[in-house]
Amino acid sequence: MSDPKTTQGLSEISAEILIIILVLVMAAIAYAAFSGALNPLFTKKSVYVAGSAGVTSIPQSGGISDDVLTFLPKAGDPFYLTGQTSGITGGQVTLQAIGPTGQILYPDASALNGPLYGTTLYIYPNNTPSSTQCNYAVSTSPPTGTLRPMALGTWTIRMIDPAVNVIVGSYTQQVKNGATALPVAGGLLTSGTGQFYDVNCQPITETVNGALTTSNTGPSNMTVTKFNGASSISIPDSTGLGFTGDMSISMWFNPSTAVNNAWGDASGTGWQQLIGKGITNSVGSGSSNENDNYQIFQLGNRLLFEWNDASTGQHYQAITTTTPVQANQWNYVTVTVSGGQLTIYNNGVAQPVAYDNSNVPYSNPVAGSVTVNLENNNNNVNIGEQNYSTNPSDAFYYTGYIGSTALYNRALTPAEIAANYAGSTA
């Protein structure tokens, strides 16, 4: 049996040791707080910003309206947004706009000036001529002019303190007036800059063949690329570029020629590829002769869309029976497939078409319509030139300008196509 006095002495010694350890720990923390030797969270708190989010509808041509996001900073620490270049006070905060499918966008804040508390911030797709679907802006006044619509669904406005990587505010809002979804790929074709983007706003690798030049000479000062009849852009195959169901191709082009007959002139300059994911092997109708997921051609002053059927491998063409294409003028072509039904639009107007079961126009006409059952492949997507296996004359180079271009994995609605045409966008 232990001595009570001895036990009591040991307890007092233990207590004194614990007190000494506690004092040493507190001293170490105090030293770290002043010296910065501990985790930065001990030396810097995150910037606190409280506010509210909303949406505002901006009237557009044709009696429609498009929603844009708003954010009103109400209270908190002094702050400025990343990218803001004037009136900077307080801590830095990064503004993110996160779309319904999770794409993270960083609106350009360079136009902002001074403290932002009590001022409504408008967040919207940048509508400058060189913008793509990935460029957004934030300003203290609502946008004017024609907008590129935002995707429908739930958007998140997020404020992040980049110094400590902490979310200091997150707000959601519903965009109810806009586009069903962003393109799976799109942008402005600018030589060597990779300004073709996927739906997650990552640049798509592209190879430039031949000489291309760019200018802001398109509709509404759109950035456009000039193809000289021996130049093209090739984009490697990827998951988002192939289609087996509903889809749309949306493109602005201004051809140097548009010969007024069904075939184009004898030199072949009237038979020119705009964009396609196909390859030609030889004359015929089956997949052994030509394997196209999709291709759009300018055929003289007509438009032609061709594909391979996923079930039979047979090759089909749809050719406008009208002659809508104008040389040395801007044409806006859209091809949609919805539930197997094909529609070709020029300048927002649906065109009547005739079908052919061949890769030689008019050689094997099909009565009535054809259900479109797209067969995917691993070909590159070429712009301004057709892929070919053996015969260089099958390149069918395009001569003229190409502007804003987009690929969708859904069918654009007539209203969306009309809005694109009115707004000089794709």
VOPAGU-2260 file (C-alpha; in pm, 1 decimal, decimal comma):
REM VOPAGU-2260
SITE   aa  ch    i         X         Y         Z
SITE  MET   A    0       0,0       0,0       0,0
SITE  SER   A    1     147,2     339,6    -105,5
SITE  ASP   A    2     213,9     631,1     122,5
SITE  PRO   A    3     -57,9     901,9      79,1
SITE  LYS   A    4     200,0    1174,8     123,6
SITE  THR   A    5     419,9    1030,8    -149,1
SITE  THR   A    6     122,8    1001,7    -390,4
SITE  GLN   A    7      21,4    1359,3    -319,0
SITE  GLY   A    8     377,6    1478,1    -387,9
SITE  LEU   A    9     390,9    1301,1    -721,7
SITE  SER   A   10      54,1    1452,0    -824,0
SITE  GLU   A   11     177,1    1803,0    -743,9
SITE  ILE   A   12     494,9    1747,9    -945,0
SITE  SER   A   13     292,0    1617,3   -1244,0
SITE  ALA   A   14      62,7    1918,5   -1230,2
SITE  GLU   A   15     357,3    2155,7   -1225,8
SITE  ILE   A   16     514,2    1977,7   -1525,6
SITE  LEU   A   17     184,8    2005,5   -1723,1
SITE  ILE   A   18     162,6    2376,6   -1642,1
SITE  ILE   A   19     518,6    2431,3   -1761,9
SITE  ILE   A   20     447,3    2241,5   -2088,1
SITE  LEU   A   21     127,5    2443,1   -2145,0
SITE  VAL   A   22     314,9    2771,3   -2091,3
SITE  LEU   A   23     585,4    2662,5   -2337,1
SITE  VAL   A   24     323,9    2565,2   -2601,6
SITE  MET   A   25     141,6    2898,1   -2561,1
SITE  ALA   A   26     471,6    3081,8   -2589,5
SITE  ALA   A   27     556,8    2890,6   -2907,1
SITE  ILE   A   28     219,3    2975,7   -3058,9
SITE  ALA   A   29     257,2    3340,7   -2965,6
SITE  TYR   A   30     604,1    3348,1   -3120,2
SITE  ALA   A   31     478,0    3180,9   -3438,4
SITE  ALA   A   32     189,5    3425,2   -3463,6
SITE  PHE   A   33     429,2    3717,7   -3462,4
SITE  SER   A   34     709,9    3560,4   -3662,9
SITE  GLY   A   35     503,7    3378,4   -3929,1
SITE  ALA   A   36     679,5    3051,1   -3847,7
SITE  LEU   A   37     352,4    2860,5   -3816,0
SITE  ASN   A   38      85,1    2786,8   -4078,2
SITE  PRO   A   39     -13,6    3109,2   -4265,0
SITE  LEU   A   40    -367,6    3073,3   -4129,3
SITE  PHE   A   41    -227,8    3196,5   -3798,4
SITE  THR   A   42     -97,8    3512,6   -3960,5
SITE  LYS   A   43    -368,6    3591,9   -4219,2
SITE  LYS   A   44    -742,0    3551,1   -4207,7
SITE  SER   A   45    -943,9    3521,8   -4527,4
SITE  VAL   A   46   -1116,3    3827,1   -4672,2
SITE  TYR   A   47   -1481,1    3833,3   -4567,0
SITE  VAL   A   48   -1733,5    3940,9   -4833,7
SITE  ALA   A   49   -2110,1    3908,7   -4796,4
SITE  GLY   A   50   -2362,8    3984,3   -5069,7
SITE  SER   A   51   -2650,8    3856,5   -5278,8
SITE  ALA   A   52   -2683,5    3715,2   -5630,6
SITE  GLY   A   53   -2954,5    3757,0   -5890,5
SITE  VAL   A   54   -3033,3    3761,9   -6261,3
SITE  THR   A   55   -3131,5    4045,6   -6494,2
SITE  SER   A   56   -3297,1    4003,0   -6834,2
SITE  ILE   A   57   -3144,9    4204,8   -7119,2
SITE  PRO   A   58   -3379,0    4265,2   -7417,0
SITE  GLN   A   59   -3245,7    4139,3   -7751,2
SITE  SER   A   60   -3356,8    4170,3   -8112,1
SITE  GLY   A   61   -3662,0    3974,2   -8220,8
SITE  GLY   A   62   -3847,7    4036,8   -7895,7
SITE  ILE   A   63   -3643,2    3790,7   -7689,6
SITE  SER   A   64   -3442,6    3849,4   -7372,6
SITE  ASP   A   65   -3129,0    3685,4   -7234,5
SITE  ASP   A   66   -3046,3    3656,0   -6864,3
SITE  VAL   A   67   -2718,6    3773,3   -6712,3
SITE  LEU   A   68   -2597,9    3713,3   -6357,1
SITE  THR   A   69   -2566,4    3987,8   -6095,9
SITE  PHE   A   70   -2384,8    4009,3   -5764,8
SITE  LEU   A   71   -2424,6    4284,9   -5503,7
SITE  PRO   A   72   -2143,9    4303,7   -5242,0
SITE  LYS   A   73   -2308,9    4430,4   -4922,0
SITE  ALA   A   74   -2070,3    4405,0   -4627,9
SITE  GLY   A   75   -1730,1    4277,5   -4520,0
SITE  ASP   A   76   -1362,5    4354,5   -4551,7
SITE  PRO   A   77   -1222,5    4592,1   -4815,8
SITE  PHE   A   78   -1151,7    4391,6   -5132,4
SITE  TYR   A   79   -1082,8    4411,8   -5504,3
SITE  LEU   A   80   -1134,2    4151,4   -5778,8
SITE  THR   A   81    -853,5    3965,0   -5951,0
SITE  GLY   A   82    -791,3    4143,0   -6280,4
SITE  GLN   A   83    -907,5    4479,5   -6151,0
SITE  THR   A   84    -639,9    4732,8   -6243,4
SITE  SER   A   85    -756,0    5056,6   -6080,2
SITE  GLY   A   86    -901,7    5166,9   -5747,1
SITE  ILE   A   87    -743,7    4870,2   -5570,9
SITE  THR   A   88    -782,0    4858,8   -5191,5
SITE  GLY   A   89    -804,2    4575,6   -4939,7
SITE  GLY   A   90    -758,7    4207,4   -5008,8
SITE  GLN   A   91    -768,0    4029,2   -5344,7
SITE  VAL   A   92   -1071,4    3811,8   -5426,5
SITE  THR   A   93   -1116,2    3596,4   -5738,3
SITE  LEU   A   94   -1462,9    3585,1   -5897,9
SITE  GLN   A   95   -1575,1    3259,8   -6061,0
SITE  ALA   A   96   -1889,7    3191,5   -6264,9
SITE  ILE   A   97   -1959,1    2817,2   -6271,6
SITE  GLY   A   98   -2198,5    2697,0   -6542,3
SITE  PRO   A   99   -2469,8    2428,9   -6521,9
SITE  THR   A  100   -2233,9    2157,2   -6651,9
SITE  GLY   A  101   -1951,9    2255,7   -6416,7
SITE  GLN   A  102   -1735,0    2465,1   -6649,0
SITE  ILE   A  103   -1545,8    2728,9   -6446,3
SITE  LEU   A  104   -1525,4    3074,3   -6603,3
SITE  TYR   A  105   -1324,5    3373,1   -6483,1
SITE  PRO   A  106   -1497,5    3699,2   -6583,9
SITE  ASP   A  107   -1268,3    3981,6   -6691,5
SITE  ALA   A  108   -1272,6    4248,1   -6417,0
SITE  SER   A  109   -1034,1    4494,9   -6580,3
SITE  ALA   A  110   -1312,5    4751,4   -6635,9
SITE  LEU   A  111   -1390,6    4783,3   -6262,7
SITE  ASN   A  112   -1265,5    5077,3   -6056,6
SITE  GLY   A  113   -1268,8    5159,7   -5686,2
SITE  PRO   A  114   -1454,1    5001,1   -5391,8
SITE  LEU   A  115   -1735,7    4768,9   -5499,6
SITE  TYR   A  116   -1962,1    4756,9   -5192,8
SITE  GLY   A  117   -2315,6    4872,1   -5267,2
SITE  THR   A  118   -2263,5    4844,4   -5644,7
SITE  THR   A  119   -2439,2    4576,3   -5851,8
SITE  LEU   A  120   -2192,6    4377,3   -6061,9
SITE  TYR   A  121   -2318,7    4233,4   -6393,6
SITE  ILE   A  122   -2161,5    3903,3   -6507,9
SITE  TYR   A  123   -2219,0    3804,6   -6871,9
SITE  PRO   A  124   -2059,5    3655,4   -7186,1
SITE  ASN   A  125   -1813,7    3904,0   -7332,1
SITE  ASN   A  126   -1954,4    4035,1   -7660,3
SITE  THR   A  127   -1638,6    4181,7   -7809,4
SITE  PRO   A  128   -1569,9    4066,8   -8167,5
SITE  SER   A  129   -1283,3    3831,1   -8072,1
SITE  SER   A  130   -1468,0    3661,6   -7783,2
SITE  THR   A  131   -1539,0    3289,6   -7763,0
SITE  GLN   A  132   -1795,5    3104,7   -7552,3
SITE  CYS   A  133   -1532,7    3098,0   -7275,1
SITE  ASN   A  134   -1486,8    3474,1   -7241,3
SITE  TYR   A  135   -1695,6    3645,4   -6970,3
SITE  ALA   A  136   -1689,8    3998,7   -6834,0
SITE  VAL   A  137   -1797,1    4172,4   -6511,8
SITE  SER   A  138   -1896,0    4538,3   -6505,7
SITE  THR   A  139   -2089,1    4788,6   -6293,6
SITE  SER   A  140   -2345,0    4853,8   -6569,7
SITE  PRO   A  141   -2566,0    4614,9   -6766,2
SITE  PRO   A  142   -2429,5    4500,1   -7104,0
SITE  THR   A  143   -2560,9    4662,6   -7419,8
SITE  GLY   A  144   -2597,1    4537,6   -7775,3
SITE  THR   A  145   -2621,1    4177,6   -7885,9
SITE  LEU   A  146   -2530,6    3915,1   -7625,8
SITE  ARG   A  147   -2416,5    3559,1   -7658,6
SITE  PRO   A  148   -2674,6    3375,0   -7445,9
SITE  MET   A  149   -2577,1    3200,7   -7123,4
SITE  ALA   A  150   -2659,2    2833,6   -7077,4
SITE  LEU   A  151   -2990,6    2756,3   -6909,2
SITE  GLY   A  152   -2981,2    2607,8   -6562,1
SITE  THR   A  153   -2820,0    2667,5   -6223,8
SITE  TRP   A  154   -2516,6    2896,2   -6219,5
SITE  THR   A  155   -2290,7    2949,4   -5918,2
SITE  ILE   A  156   -2117,0    3276,5   -5836,7
SITE  ARG   A  157   -1817,5    3199,5   -5619,5
SITE  MET   A  158   -1576,9    3437,4   -5440,9
SITE  ILE   A  159   -1234,8    3294,2   -5350,1
SITE  ASP   A  160    -953,6    3441,1   -5142,0
SITE  PRO   A  161    -650,4    3324,4   -5347,6
SITE  ALA   A  162    -402,7    3402,9   -5069,4
SITE  VAL   A  163    -537,4    3123,9   -4847,0
SITE  ASN   A  164    -743,3    2935,2   -5110,6
SITE  VAL   A  165   -1066,0    2973,4   -4915,6
SITE  ILE   A  166   -1417,8    3018,4   -5057,9
SITE  VAL   A  167   -1547,0    3338,5   -4900,4
SITE  GLY   A  168   -1886,7    3338,2   -5070,6
SITE  SER   A  169   -2095,0    3107,1   -5289,0
SITE  TYR   A  170   -2435,1    3190,8   -5438,8
SITE  THR   A  171   -2657,1    3012,0   -5693,5
SITE  GLN   A  172   -2907,8    3149,5   -5942,2
SITE  GLN   A  173   -3124,4    3010,4   -6221,6
SITE  VAL   A  174   -3073,8    3132,5   -6579,0
SITE  LYS   A  175   -3414,3    3086,3   -6744,1
SITE  ASN   A  176   -3366,5    3286,8   -7065,0
SITE  GLY   A  177   -3070,7    3168,8   -7271,5
SITE  ALA   A  178   -2928,3    2876,7   -7466,5
SITE  THR   A  179   -3004,8    2512,3   -7388,7
SITE  ALA   A  180   -2631,4    2440,3   -7361,5
SITE  LEU   A  181   -2293,0    2569,5   -7470,9
SITE  PRO   A  182   -2121,5    2417,1   -7776,9
SITE  VAL   A  183   -1906,8    2108,8   -7728,9
SITE  ALA   A  184   -1647,1    2292,3   -7938,1
SITE  GLY   A  185   -1627,2    2636,6   -8085,3
SITE  GLY   A  186   -1447,1    2962,4   -8123,6
SITE  LEU   A  187   -1290,6    3189,7   -8379,1
SITE  LEU   A  188   -1040,3    3038,8   -8615,1
SITE  THR   A  189    -724,1    3240,1   -8561,8
SITE  SER   A  190    -399,5    3117,3   -8714,6
SITE  GLY   A  191    -163,5    2960,3   -8464,7
SITE  THR   A  192    -338,9    3075,8   -8148,0
SITE  GLY   A  193    -553,4    2774,0   -8066,1
SITE  GLN   A  194    -869,0    2976,6   -8021,5
SITE  PHE   A  195   -1091,0    2674,3   -8069,2
SITE  TYR   A  196   -1221,4    2558,8   -7729,7
SITE  ASP   A  197   -1404,4    2259,1   -7589,3
SITE  VAL   A  198   -1707,5    2283,0   -7360,1
SITE  ASN   A  199   -1478,1    2301,7   -7054,9
SITE  CYS   A  200   -1306,0    2604,1   -7208,9
SITE  GLN   A  201    -978,5    2421,6   -7271,2
SITE  PRO   A  202    -796,2    2515,9   -7595,1
SITE  ILE   A  203    -822,2    2248,4   -7863,0
SITE  THR   A  204    -496,8    2167,0   -8039,9
SITE  GLU   A  205    -507,5    2259,8   -8406,0
SITE  THR   A  206    -263,1    2224,0   -8694,8
SITE  VAL   A  207    -247,6    2502,1   -8952,1
SITE  ASN   A  208    -168,5    2387,0   -9305,9
SITE  GLY   A  209     -61,2    2655,1   -9552,3
SITE  ALA   A  210     -99,0    3029,3   -9514,7
SITE  LEU   A  211    -384,4    3181,0   -9316,0
SITE  THR   A  212    -446,4    3546,6   -9237,5
SITE  THR   A  213    -684,0    3701,9   -8988,1
SITE  SER   A  214    -869,7    4029,8   -8960,7
SITE  ASN   A  215   -1168,1    4192,2   -8789,1
SITE  THR   A  216   -1361,5    4228,1   -9113,7
SITE  GLY   A  217   -1653,2    3996,8   -9037,3
SITE  PRO   A  218   -2007,6    4092,0   -8938,5
SITE  SER   A  219   -2003,8    4324,2   -8636,6
SITE  ASN   A  220   -1621,7    4327,7   -8660,7
SITE  MET   A  221   -1605,3    3951,0   -8604,6
SITE  THR   A  222   -1252,7    3808,5   -8612,1
SITE  VAL   A  223   -1228,5    3597,6   -8929,2
SITE  THR   A  224    -970,6    3380,0   -9103,5
SITE  LYS   A  225    -891,5    3393,5   -9474,7
SITE  PHE   A  226    -828,4    3064,1   -9656,0
SITE  ASN   A  227    -635,9    3099,7   -9982,0
SITE  GLY   A  228    -745,4    2781,0  -10161,9
SITE  ALA   A  229    -440,4    2586,1  -10045,3
SITE  SER   A  230    -470,2    2621,5   -9667,7
SITE  SER   A  231    -669,5    2450,3   -9393,9
SITE  ILE   A  232    -697,6    2378,5   -9022,3
SITE  SER   A  233    -692,7    2023,7   -8885,7
SITE  ILE   A  234    -818,8    1934,8   -8537,1
SITE  PRO   A  235    -739,4    1588,4   -8392,3
SITE  ASP   A  236   -1027,9    1355,5   -8321,0
SITE  SER   A  237   -1166,5    1366,4   -7968,2
SITE  THR   A  238   -1478,4    1249,1   -7786,9
SITE  GLY   A  239   -1659,6    1581,0   -7813,9
SITE  LEU   A  240   -1609,0    1615,7   -8189,7
SITE  GLY   A  241   -1792,8    1299,6   -8300,0
SITE  PHE   A  242   -2171,4    1262,0   -8314,6
SITE  THR   A  243   -2413,5     970,3   -8333,2
SITE  GLY   A  244   -2741,2    1142,8   -8245,2
SITE  ASP   A  245   -2870,1    1498,7   -8234,6
SITE  MET   A  246   -2616,7    1763,6   -8334,0
SITE  SER   A  247   -2565,8    2105,7   -8491,8
SITE  ILE   A  248   -2292,6    2274,2   -8691,6
SITE  SER   A  249   -2302,5    2653,6   -8689,6
SITE  MET   A  250   -2064,5    2857,4   -8909,7
SITE  TRP   A  251   -2014,1    3196,3   -9075,7
SITE  PHE   A  252   -1839,3    3198,8   -9415,9
SITE  ASN   A  253   -1775,5    3439,3   -9702,2
SITE  PRO   A  254   -1667,2    3255,0  -10021,1
SITE  SER   A  255   -1468,0    3410,5  -10302,5
SITE  THR   A  256   -1679,0    3224,5  -10559,4
SITE  ALA   A  257   -2030,3    3081,5  -10573,0
SITE  VAL   A  258   -2081,8    2955,9  -10929,1
SITE  ASN   A  259   -2444,1    2951,2  -11040,4
SITE  ASN   A  260   -2483,7    2584,7  -11132,3
SITE  ALA   A  261   -2528,1    2257,4  -10952,6
SITE  TRP   A  262   -2165,2    2148,0  -10969,9
SITE  GLY   A  263   -1955,6    2462,8  -10961,8
SITE  ASP   A  264   -1717,4    2542,2  -11243,1
SITE  ALA   A  265   -1492,4    2300,6  -11430,7
SITE  SER   A  266   -1187,9    2372,3  -11215,2
SITE  GLY   A  267   -1371,9    2251,0  -10907,4
SITE  THR   A  268   -1355,2    2580,2  -10720,3
SITE  GLY   A  269   -1730,4    2563,5  -10666,0
SITE  TRP   A  270   -1695,8    2233,3  -10472,8
SITE  GLN   A  271   -1534,8    2339,4  -10144,4
SITE  GLN   A  272   -1533,3    2190,4   -9796,0
SITE  LEU   A  273   -1625,9    2416,2   -9506,6
SITE  ILE   A  274   -1590,5    2166,5   -9220,3
SITE  GLY   A  275   -1596,5    1789,2   -9193,9
SITE  LYS   A  276   -1497,6    1474,7   -9006,9
SITE  GLY   A  277   -1466,4    1246,3   -9304,8
SITE  ILE   A  278   -1229,7    1098,8   -9559,6
SITE  THR   A  279   -1263,5    1017,0   -9930,3
SITE  ASN   A  280   -1106,8     704,1  -10076,4
SITE  SER   A  281   -1268,7     667,4  -10419,1
SITE  VAL   A  282   -1589,1     730,1  -10612,5
SITE  GLY   A  283   -1883,1     522,3  -10491,6
SITE  SER   A  284   -2147,7     503,3  -10221,9
SITE  GLY   A  285   -2028,6     267,8   -9945,3
SITE  SER   A  286   -1804,9     320,6   -9645,2
SITE  SER   A  287   -1515,1     169,4   -9841,0
SITE  ASN   A  288   -1535,6     469,8  -10076,0
SITE  GLU   A  289   -1597,5     745,3   -9823,3
SITE  ASN   A  290   -1634,1     744,8   -9445,6
SITE  ASP   A  291   -1796,3    1060,5   -9309,9
SITE  ASN   A  292   -1932,1    1131,8   -8965,8
SITE  TYR   A  293   -2039,7    1470,5   -9102,1
SITE  GLN   A  294   -1925,7    1714,1   -9369,3
SITE  ILE   A  295   -2053,4    2049,0   -9501,5
SITE  PHE   A  296   -1957,4    2163,9   -9850,9
SITE  GLN   A  297   -2023,9    2467,4  -10058,0
SITE  LEU   A  298   -2134,2    2322,0  -10390,5
SITE  GLY   A  299   -2138,2    2618,3  -10626,0
SITE  ASN   A  300   -2409,8    2835,6  -10478,8
SITE  ARG   A  301   -2571,6    2545,8  -10294,2
SITE  LEU   A  302   -2501,1    2374,7   -9962,2
SITE  LEU   A  303   -2430,6    2003,4   -9922,6
SITE  PHE   A  304   -2420,9    1786,7   -9609,2
SITE  GLU   A  305   -2298,3    1425,2   -9620,2
SITE  TRP   A  306   -2262,2    1134,7   -9377,9
SITE  ASN   A  307   -2233,6     756,9   -9347,1
SITE  ASP   A  308   -2522,9     557,2   -9207,2
SITE  ALA   A  309   -2427,5     381,2   -8882,3
SITE  SER   A  310   -2636,1      69,9   -8959,9
SITE  THR   A  311   -2568,3       9,2   -9328,9
SITE  GLY   A  312   -2243,9     197,1   -9392,9
SITE  GLN   A  313   -2409,1     358,2   -9695,6
SITE  HIS   A  314   -2307,0     711,3   -9782,6
SITE  TYR   A  315   -2566,5     987,5   -9821,4
SITE  GLN   A  316   -2574,5    1349,2   -9931,0
SITE  ALA   A  317   -2837,9    1618,3   -9874,2
SITE  ILE   A  318   -2816,4    1906,4  -10124,2
SITE  THR   A  319   -3017,7    2227,3  -10111,9
SITE  THR   A  320   -3249,6    2258,9  -10412,1
SITE  THR   A  321   -3229,9    2634,8  -10369,9
SITE  THR   A  322   -2915,3    2841,5  -10439,7
SITE  PRO   A  323   -2873,1    3049,1  -10123,0
SITE  VAL   A  324   -2493,9    3094,7  -10115,0
SITE  GLN   A  325   -2370,5    3436,2  -10223,3
SITE  ALA   A  326   -2008,3    3505,4  -10323,2
SITE  ASN   A  327   -1822,1    3789,8  -10150,2
SITE  GLN   A  328   -2098,3    3812,3   -9892,0
SITE  TRP   A  329   -2133,4    3669,1   -9543,8
SITE  ASN   A  330   -2345,8    3355,5   -9521,5
SITE  TYR   A  331   -2449,1    3192,5   -9194,1
SITE  VAL   A  332   -2501,1    2816,8   -9237,0
SITE  THR   A  333   -2647,1    2589,0   -8970,8
SITE  VAL   A  334   -2704,3    2214,5   -9006,5
SITE  THR   A  335   -2914,5    2040,4   -8741,2
SITE  VAL   A  336   -3004,0    1677,0   -8681,2
SITE  SER   A  337   -3298,1    1623,3   -8445,4
SITE  GLY   A  338   -3443,3    1276,1   -8397,7
SITE  GLY   A  339   -3293,9    1169,6   -8730,4
SITE  GLN   A  340   -3439,4    1465,9   -8917,6
SITE  LEU   A  341   -3195,4    1689,1   -9103,9
SITE  THR   A  342   -3240,2    2063,4   -9163,6
SITE  ILE   A  343   -3002,2    2296,5   -9346,9
SITE  TYR   A  344   -3039,8    2667,5   -9273,9
SITE  ASN   A  345   -2882,0    2958,4   -9458,4
SITE  ASN   A  346   -2899,3    3300,5   -9294,3
SITE  GLY   A  347   -3154,6    3165,5   -9049,2
SITE  VAL   A  348   -3390,8    3024,9   -9314,8
SITE  ALA   A  349   -3452,2    2647,9   -9354,4
SITE  GLN   A  350   -3378,4    2530,3   -9709,9
SITE  PRO   A  351   -3547,3    2247,3   -9907,9
SITE  VAL   A  352   -3309,5    1959,5   -9982,0
SITE  ALA   A  353   -3281,6    1655,9  -10212,5
SITE  TYR   A  354   -3107,7    1334,3  -10106,9
SITE  ASP   A  355   -2855,2    1117,1  -10287,9
SITE  ASN   A  356   -2722,1     769,8  -10193,4
SITE  SER   A  357   -2367,5     825,6  -10319,3
SITE  ASN   A  358   -2065,8    1049,6  -10277,8
SITE  VAL   A  359   -2121,5    1183,0  -10630,8
SITE  PRO   A  360   -2402,7    1442,1  -10630,5
SITE  TYR   A  361   -2717,0    1353,7  -10827,8
SITE  SER   A  362   -2582,8    1010,3  -10931,3
SITE  ASN   A  363   -2821,4     800,7  -10719,4
SITE  PRO   A  364   -3117,1    1016,1  -10608,3
SITE  VAL   A  365   -3339,6     903,2  -10322,1
SITE  ALA   A  366   -3709,8     982,8  -10333,2
SITE  GLY   A  367   -3839,6    1162,7  -10026,5
SITE  SER   A  368   -3638,5    1217,0   -9709,3
SITE  VAL   A  369   -3370,8    1005,8   -9543,1
SITE  THR   A  370   -3344,6     940,0   -9170,1
SITE  VAL   A  371   -3003,1    1055,1   -9054,0
SITE  ASN   A  372   -2822,8     788,0   -8849,9
SITE  LEU   A  373   -2471,3     925,6   -8804,7
SITE  GLU   A  374   -2175,8     688,3   -8790,8
SITE  ASN   A  375   -1884,6     816,4   -8585,4
SITE  ASN   A  376   -1521,3     759,3   -8687,5
SITE  ASN   A  377   -1169,4     849,2   -8576,3
SITE  ASN   A  378   -1098,5    1102,4   -8851,7
SITE  ASN   A  379    -967,3    1449,6   -8779,7
SITE  VAL   A  380   -1199,6    1747,0   -8814,0
SITE  ASN   A  381   -1080,9    1952,8   -9109,6
SITE  ILE   A  382   -1176,6    2311,6   -9187,7
SITE  GLY   A  383   -1117,4    2442,4   -9539,2
SITE  GLU   A  384   -1004,4    2107,4   -9683,1
SITE  GLN   A  385   -1141,9    1752,2   -9708,6
SITE  ASN   A  386    -942,6    1456,4   -9578,9
SITE  TYR   A  387    -842,8    1223,2   -9861,8
SITE  SER   A  388    -645,1     900,0   -9882,4
SITE  THR   A  389    -492,7     892,7  -10232,8
SITE  ASN   A  390    -611,6    1162,8  -10473,0
SITE  PRO   A  391    -507,9    1524,7  -10394,4
SITE  SER   A  392    -788,8    1649,3  -10619,1
SITE  ASP   A  393   -1026,5    1526,2  -10346,6
SITE  ALA   A  394    -899,7    1794,9  -10106,7
SITE  PHE   A  395   -1163,0    2042,8  -10231,8
SITE  TYR   A  396    -991,9    2342,3  -10073,5
SITE  TYR   A  397   -1203,7    2638,0   -9970,8
SITE  THR   A  398   -1125,3    2993,3  -10081,0
SITE  GLY   A  399   -1262,6    3282,0   -9878,3
SITE  TYR   A  400   -1324,2    3377,7   -9516,0
SITE  ILE   A  401   -1451,9    3166,1   -9226,9
SITE  GLY   A  402   -1563,4    3325,7   -8902,0
SITE  SER   A  403   -1728,9    3213,5   -8581,2
SITE  THR   A  404   -1784,8    2836,3   -8576,2
SITE  ALA   A  405   -1944,8    2600,5   -8321,8
SITE  LEU   A  406   -2033,4    2231,8   -8286,4
SITE  TYR   A  407   -2320,7    2122,6   -8061,3
SITE  ASN   A  408   -2430,7    1778,9   -7942,2
SITE  ARG   A  409   -2792,3    1890,1   -7973,4
SITE  ALA   A  410   -3012,7    2053,5   -8233,4
SITE  LEU   A  411   -3027,5    2431,2   -8214,9
SITE  THR   A  412   -3381,8    2566,0   -8217,9
SITE  PRO   A  413   -3503,7    2797,3   -8496,4
SITE  ALA   A  414   -3513,6    3079,8   -8239,9
SITE  GLU   A  415   -3150,5    3017,4   -8140,0
SITE  ILE   A  416   -3044,8    3010,2   -8505,7
SITE  ALA   A  417   -3228,9    3335,1   -8573,4
SITE  ALA   A  418   -3064,7    3492,7   -8268,5
SITE  ASN   A  419   -2720,4    3379,9   -8386,4
SITE  TYR   A  420   -2783,8    3528,9   -8728,8
SITE  ALA   A  421   -2908,9    3858,0   -8584,3
SITE  GLY   A  422   -2619,6    3872,6   -8336,7
SITE  SER   A  423   -2341,4    3773,7   -8578,3
SITE  THR   A  424   -2238,4    3476,1   -8366,6
SITE  ALA   A  425   -2244,5    3098,1   -8384,8
